[in-house]
Amino acid sequence: MGQLVPMIDQVNERYSKNPQQWLVDGGYPAHNQLDQAETKTCVYAPIPKSRDDASDPCQPKPGDSQAVRDWCQRMGTDEARKVYKERAATAECVNALARDAD
């Protein structure tokens, strides 16, 4: 947790620009990180499962910032699910290959 914005800043320092989209795993989307990242890029990250089976985890909660609301609503769309599904096909494959190289 807490590494989304430092990661975005590091890439910006190296390439002098921010990617339009970031696909990150569930350990990255802390609310304060989403608030700071909103002006830099569009974050795609899974929404944690709700403890209450009756509630929709993609619905913003009272007190959520606009950045968190936007993320929740974005991740509730079929388009975002399709984009995020690509993360597993690329990032997880690269990680598996790196482990096999040892």
N, C-alpha and C positions, 0 to 999 in steps of 0.2 A: 504494500500500500504506500501511497505517497510518492510514487516514482513516475507517474504519468507526465507531469509538467517538466521535471528535470530531463526526461527522455526527449520530449518535444523540443526543449531548449537546446539540448545537445545536438540533435539533428539540424536544427536551425543554425547553430554555430558552425557546423561542418559544411552545410550546403547553402546557407544564406536564404533559406526558405522553409516553410512548413508544408508537409504533405497535406493535401486537401482532406484526407481521411486517415484515421488511425484505427486499426483493428487490434484490440487488446483483450487479454483474458480477464477473468472475473476478479483478479487481484488488483486491478488498476482503477476501477471507477469509483474512487472515494468522492463523495459529494464536493468537498473543497477542491479536489483536483479537477473535477468537471467544470466547476465555476471558473477556475483559472485558465482552463484549456479552451473554453468556448470561443474566445476571440482568435484563437490560433488554428484550430482544426475542428473537424467533425469526428467525434468519438463514437465508435461502435464497440460496445462491450455488453456482455450479458447482464441482465437484471437479476439480482438474487431472487430465489424463490421466496414467495410469501409464506409466513408461518400460518396464515389463515387461508385455507383452501378456497374459501368463497370469494376472496378478493383477487383482483387482477393486478399482478405485480407491475404491469406496464402503465397503470394509472398513477399519476403523480400523487404524492401525499401532501396534506396541509403542511405548510412551512417549507416545502421544497423551493429552491431557487429556480429562476427561469431556465438556467442551463440544465439543471437536473430534470425539470419538467420536459424540456425539449428532448433530452436523452431518453427518458421513459417513453415518451410518445413515439420517438423515432424507432426505438427497439421493439415497439409493439406492431410495427408494420411488416408486411410480407417482404417488402424490398430490403429492409434492414436485416431481416433474418437470412435472406439470400446472400447479402453482402457478407454477413458475419460467418456464414457457413463456409465461405471461401477461406477464412482464416485457418480453419482446421486442415484444409487440404494443402495449404502452403506451409504455414509455420510449424505445425506438428510434424510434417514430413521432414522438414529441414532439421528439426531437433532430433528426430529419430536417426537420421543419417549421420549427424554429428556424434551421437552416442555410439553408433556402430563403428565409427572411424577410430575409436580408442583401442 
